[in-house]
Amino acid sequence: MEVIRITTAGSVDDGKSTLIGRLLFDTKSIAEDKLQAIESSSLRKGLGYTDLSLLTDGLIAEREQGITIDVAYIYFSTPQRKFIIADTPGHIEYTRNMVTGASTASVFLILVDARNGITEQTRRHFYIASLLRIRYIAVCVNKMDLVDFAESVYLSIVREFESLASKTTIPGQQLLFVPIVATHGDNVAMPSARMDWYNGPTLLQYLETVDVFALEENQFARMAVQYVIRPHQPAFHDFRGYSGRVVSGVFSKGDKVLALPSMKSSTITSILYGSEEVEHAGSRESVVLSLQDDIDISRGNMLIKEVEPLKPVTVFDATLCWMEDTKLATGKVFVLQHGVNRVKAKIESVHSILDIHTMEPNRNINQFGLNDIGRVRVKLAKPIFAELYSDNPSNGSFILIDEFSNNTVAVGFVDQTD
């Protein structure tokens, strides 16, 4: 079955955890004993309903404060598909957690409280979704029961969000707007009789039918080598395999490939997926490739198709999401990790920081603070084989690591190369 990765976003108390709990409840993905425990906990809190948000808010601090702090990954399925949802925090203090949860998602759910409309966090989260090149976005206008199910309120939020999207829209981005009541399940898995003016799909119908795979299959084939397998056993005396995760595209048996950085060429003779030999390996699959020729390939090298060349990069412009309390300043040196490859990187200059209110760059700035998003110029000690994030997200992203504390201080996206 197809596996769809989803992330949720929105301001504090917009109902993200409750929505996920409702999806689990409506798809019968909750064990009976766990449901009983949630019902008992809801009674102890004096609620007149089952608080489904308790299914995902697992930390004690989350339950006490009624907010999401850490990223929780939830698994459920329907007869059509399997789903992995990242329930991410809405508070600005935990924006870095939200970016982490969204980094692997194909579908982005943004919740908007019908009473409050578009907030600063809504703008920030939508910008991050666009920055991550997430093309499928469902805007769930929640708590419609608290505005008497008024279509006018819903349409006002739709118009405001469309105006926001016009400033950051990426090619092919698709928006769906759904009025919901996550607490009671209106338009989540079943159509709502209380909002008969809405004629679109329910949220679950959308998730079961959205096509997120066509784009991945059309990208260039890239695989970062993580390990070289040499069993040194009589049964596999001459076996040499290169294991790793297909970053993007598709490799097939018989494809001519190049090994980077050596630029040596060979042909794929076999592809192992676990213990099974297969004809093709697609995006995000972990496989072992065997080649016709014994060439020098080691951890950190990259295999690409010979017909899809890739140039080394040493200087580039990038967008950063800063995730550290300590401010970023020009001249700072970090360790940049691209795939399994690590190199020294220097921030040559800070170009701008995003003004979240106007969605315009502020160029009168020379340093980043926590949760800031902006553009910088990066210079590397040795080249990497990265692409523009807009061309290939899987091969155009990286993280920056503080070489002394070993903390991840930023996530980055390659915008332009020299």
C-alpha positions in Angstrom: 0.0 0.0 0.0 1.0 3.6 -0.6 2.4 5.4 2.4 1.6 9.2 2.7 3.5 11.4 5.1 1.5 14.3 6.5 2.3 17.1 9.0 0.0 19.4 10.9 0.6 23.0 11.7 -1.2 26.0 13.2 -1.3 28.3 16.2 -1.6 27.1 19.8 -5.0 25.6 20.5 -6.2 25.5 16.9 -7.0 21.8 17.4 -4.1 19.9 15.6 -3.9 17.1 18.2 -7.7 16.8 18.4 -7.9 16.5 14.6 -5.4 13.7 14.5 -7.2 12.0 17.3 -10.5 12.3 15.4 -8.9 10.8 12.3 -7.7 7.8 14.4 -11.1 7.5 16.0 -13.1 7.6 12.7 -10.8 5.1 11.0 -11.0 2.7 14.0 -7.3 2.9 14.6 -7.4 3.2 18.4 -7.1 0.1 20.6 -10.1 -0.4 22.9 -8.0 -0.2 26.1 -6.4 3.0 25.0 -9.7 4.6 24.1 -11.0 3.7 27.5 -8.0 5.3 29.2 -8.6 8.5 27.2 -12.3 8.5 28.2 -11.3 8.1 31.8 -8.7 10.8 31.7 -11.3 13.2 30.0 -13.7 12.5 32.9 -11.1 13.2 35.5 -10.5 16.6 33.8 -14.2 17.4 34.1 -14.8 17.4 30.3 -18.2 16.6 28.8 -16.6 14.8 25.8 -13.7 12.5 25.0 -10.5 14.6 24.6 -9.0 12.9 21.6 -5.9 15.2 21.8 -4.6 13.1 24.6 -3.9 10.4 22.1 -1.0 12.4 20.7 0.1 14.7 23.5 2.1 12.1 25.4 4.4 14.3 27.5 3.3 15.2 31.0 4.0 18.9 30.3 1.8 18.7 27.2 -1.1 17.2 29.1 -0.8 19.7 31.9 -0.6 22.7 29.6 -2.9 21.5 26.9 -0.3 22.2 24.2 1.9 20.2 21.9 5.7 20.6 22.6 7.5 17.8 20.9 6.8 16.1 17.5 4.6 13.0 17.8 4.5 10.5 14.9 1.1 8.7 14.5 0.4 5.8 12.2 -3.0 4.8 10.9 -4.5 3.3 7.7 -7.6 2.9 5.6 -8.3 0.3 3.0 -6.8 2.7 0.4 -3.6 3.9 2.1 -1.3 4.0 5.0 -0.5 7.3 6.7 2.2 8.7 8.9 1.2 12.0 10.6 3.7 14.3 12.3 1.8 16.2 15.0 3.9 19.4 15.4 3.8 22.2 18.0 2.1 25.5 17.2 3.9 27.8 19.7 6.5 30.1 18.2 9.1 28.8 20.7 8.9 25.4 19.1 9.0 26.4 15.5 12.3 24.4 15.1 10.3 21.2 16.2 7.7 22.1 13.6 10.3 22.4 10.8 11.7 19.0 11.8 8.3 17.3 11.6 7.5 18.9 8.2 10.8 18.1 6.5 9.7 14.7 5.2 6.0 15.5 4.6 4.2 15.4 1.3 0.9 16.8 2.5 0.6 19.8 4.9 -2.4 20.4 7.1 -2.8 23.9 8.4 -5.4 24.5 11.0 -7.1 27.9 11.5 -9.4 28.7 14.4 -12.5 30.1 12.8 -12.8 32.6 15.6 -9.3 34.0 15.2 -8.7 33.7 11.5 -5.2 34.1 10.0 -2.5 34.6 12.7 1.2 35.3 12.7 1.9 31.6 13.2 -0.4 30.7 10.3 1.7 33.0 8.1 5.0 31.5 9.4 3.9 27.9 9.0 2.6 28.5 5.5 5.8 30.1 4.5 7.8 27.2 5.9 5.5 24.8 3.9 6.3 26.8 0.7 10.0 26.9 1.6 9.9 23.1 1.9 8.3 22.9 -1.5 5.3 21.0 -0.1 2.8 21.2 -2.9 -0.3 19.8 -1.3 -1.8 21.9 1.4 -5.1 21.4 3.2 -6.3 24.4 5.2 -8.7 23.2 7.8 -10.9 25.9 9.2 -11.6 24.4 12.6 -14.1 25.1 15.4 -16.9 26.1 13.0 -19.4 25.3 15.8 -18.1 28.2 17.8 -19.1 30.6 14.9 -22.5 29.0 14.4 -21.3 27.2 11.2 -21.4 30.6 9.4 -20.4 30.2 5.7 -19.5 33.9 5.6 -16.8 33.4 8.3 -15.3 30.5 6.4 -15.3 32.4 3.1 -13.6 35.4 4.7 -10.8 33.1 6.0 -10.5 31.5 2.5 -10.1 34.9 0.8 -7.5 36.1 3.3 -5.5 32.9 3.0 -5.6 33.0 -0.8 -4.3 36.6 -0.6 -1.4 35.3 1.6 -0.7 32.4 -0.8 -0.4 34.7 -3.8 2.8 36.1 -2.2 4.6 32.8 -1.7 3.0 30.3 -4.0 5.3 27.8 -5.6 4.7 26.2 -9.1 2.1 23.4 -8.9 1.1 24.2 -5.3 -2.5 23.1 -4.6 -4.7 24.4 -1.8 -7.8 22.8 -0.4 -10.1 24.5 2.1 -12.2 22.4 4.5 -14.5 23.7 7.2 -14.4 21.3 10.1 -15.2 20.6 13.8 -12.4 18.3 14.9 -14.0 17.7 18.3 -17.2 16.2 16.8 -15.8 15.0 13.4 -17.7 17.4 11.0 -16.2 17.0 7.5 -13.2 15.1 8.9 -14.2 11.6 7.8 -17.9 12.1 7.2 -19.7 15.1 5.5 -21.4 17.5 8.0 -25.1 18.0 7.9 -24.6 21.2 9.8 -22.5 22.7 7.0 -24.5 21.6 4.0 -23.3 24.6 2.1 -19.9 23.0 1.7 -19.7 20.8 -1.4 -16.0 19.7 -1.3 -14.4 16.5 -0.1 -14.0 15.6 3.5 -10.4 15.7 4.8 -10.1 11.9 4.8 -11.4 11.7 1.2 -8.7 14.2 0.2 -5.9 12.3 2.0 -7.0 9.0 0.4 -6.9 10.4 -3.2 -4.2 13.1 -3.4 -1.4 12.1 -5.8 1.9 12.9 -4.2 4.1 10.4 -6.0 4.2 11.6 -9.6 6.6 14.4 -8.8 9.1 12.2 -6.9 9.3 9.7 -9.8 10.2 12.5 -12.3 13.2 13.7 -10.4 16.8 12.8 -11.2 18.1 9.6 -9.7 20.5 10.1 -6.7 21.7 7.7 -4.1 24.1 8.6 -1.2 26.3 5.6 -0.3 26.3 4.8 3.4 28.2 1.6 3.5 30.2 -0.8 1.3 29.2 -4.4 1.8 32.0 -7.1 1.5 30.9 -10.3 3.3 34.2 -12.2 2.9 32.3 -15.5 3.0 32.7 -18.5 0.7 29.1 -18.2 -0.5 29.6 -14.5 -1.4 33.3 -14.5 -2.1 33.2 -11.8 -4.9 30.2 -9.8 -3.7 30.6 -6.1 -3.4 27.5 -4.0 -2.8 26.9 -0.3 -2.1 24.1 0.3 0.4 22.2 3.5 0.9 18.9 5.3 0.5 17.7 6.4 -2.9 17.4 10.2 -2.4 15.3 10.8 -5.5 14.3 9.3 -8.8 14.5 5.7 -9.9 17.4 3.3 -10.5 16.9 0.2 -12.7 19.0 -2.9 -13.3 21.2 -2.2 -16.4 21.4 1.6 -15.8 24.7 3.2 -16.5 25.8 5.2 -13.4 28.5 7.6 -12.3 30.2 7.6 -8.9 30.9 11.0 -7.5 33.4 12.6 -6.9 35.6 10.2 -8.9 33.4 10.4 -12.0 34.0 6.7 -12.7 31.3 5.0 -14.6 29.8 1.5 -14.4 26.5 -0.4 -14.9 24.1 -1.7 -12.3 24.1 -5.5 -12.3 21.7 -6.1 -9.4 19.5 -4.3 -6.9 18.8 -5.9 -3.5 15.8 -4.7 -1.4 16.4 -6.6 1.8 17.1 -10.2 0.7 15.0 -9.8 -2.4 16.5 -8.9 -5.8 14.4 -6.4 -7.6 14.4 -4.7 -11.0 13.9 -1.1 -9.8 14.6 1.1 -6.7 12.5 4.2 -6.1 12.8 7.3 -4.1 13.2 6.8 -0.3 13.9 3.1 -0.6 17.0 1.7 1.1 18.7 -0.8 -1.2 22.1 -2.4 -2.1 23.4 -1.8 -5.6 26.0 -4.0 -7.3 28.1 -2.7 -10.2 29.7 -4.4 -13.1 33.1 -2.8 -12.3 35.1 -2.6 -9.1 35.6 1.1 -8.7 36.6 3.1 -5.6 33.4 4.1 -3.8 33.1 4.8 -0.1 30.7 6.3 2.4 29.7 9.8 1.5 30.1 9.3 -2.3 27.0 9.5 -4.5 25.7 7.4 -7.4 23.8 9.1 -10.2 22.6 8.1 -13.6 25.2 8.8 -16.3 22.7 10.7 -18.4 21.8 13.0 -15.4 25.1 14.9 -14.7 25.7 16.8 -11.4 28.3 19.5 -10.7 30.2 20.1 -7.5 29.3 23.1 -5.4 31.6 25.1 -3.0 29.8 28.5 -2.8 26.0 29.0 -2.8 23.2 31.1 -1.5 20.7 29.4 0.9 17.6 30.0 2.9 18.1 29.1 6.6 15.7 28.4 9.4 17.7 29.3 12.6 17.1 26.9 15.5 19.5 28.1 18.2 19.3 30.6 21.0 22.8 31.9 20.1 22.6 34.4 17.3 24.1 33.7 13.9 26.7 36.3 12.7 28.8 36.7 9.5 32.0 34.7 9.5 30.8 31.9 11.8 32.1 28.4 10.9 29.9 25.3 11.2 29.9 21.7 10.1 27.5 21.3 7.1 25.9 17.9 6.7 24.5 17.1 3.3 23.1 13.5 3.2 25.8 11.4 4.9 28.6 13.9 3.9 30.0 16.4 6.4 32.2 19.4 5.4 33.3 22.7 7.1 31.1 25.7 6.1 31.6 29.4 6.7 28.7 32.0 6.6 30.2 34.6 4.3 27.3 37.0 4.5 23.7 37.5 5.7 21.5 38.7 2.9 18.1 39.2 4.5 15.6 38.0 7.1 11.9 37.4 6.4 9.4 39.9 7.9 6.6 37.5 8.7 4.0 40.3 8.8 4.7 41.6 5.2 6.2 38.4 3.8 9.0 40.6 2.4 12.8 40.3 3.1 14.4 42.7 5.5 17.8 43.5 4.2 18.8 45.9 7.0 20.1 43.1 9.2 23.4 41.2 9.7 22.5 38.4 12.1 19.8 35.7 12.8 17.9 35.0 16.0 16.0 32.0 17.2 13.3 30.9 14.7 14.4 33.6 12.1 14.1 32.6 8.4 16.4 34.3 5.9 19.0 34.1 3.2 22.8 33.7 3.6 25.9 33.0 1.5 27.8 29.8 2.4 31.4 28.8 1.5 32.5 25.2 1.9 36.0 23.8 2.6 35.4 21.1 0.0 32.7 20.6 -2.7 29.4 18.7 -2.2 27.1 17.5 -5.0 24.0 19.4 -4.1 21.2 20.7 -6.3 18.9 23.6 -6.0 16.1 22.8 -3.6 13.5 24.0 -6.1 14.8 21.4 -8.6 15.3 18.4 -6.2 14.3 19.0 -2.5 15.8 15.7 -1.4 19.3 16.7 -2.7 19.1 20.4 -2.1 18.7 20.5 1.7 21.3 20.4 4.5 21.8 21.1 8.2 24.3 23.2 10.1 26.0 21.7 13.2 27.9 23.6 15.9 31.3 21.9 15.9 31.8 22.5 19.6 28.4 21.6 21.1 27.4 19.2 18.3 23.9 20.9 18.3 22.0 21.2 15.1 21.6 25.0 14.8 19.9 25.4 11.4 18.2 23.7 8.5 19.0 25.1 5.0 17.9 25.0 1.4 20.1 25.7 -1.5 18.7 28.6 -3.5 21.5 29.5 -6.0 24.9 28.2 -6.9 27.9 30.0 -8.5 
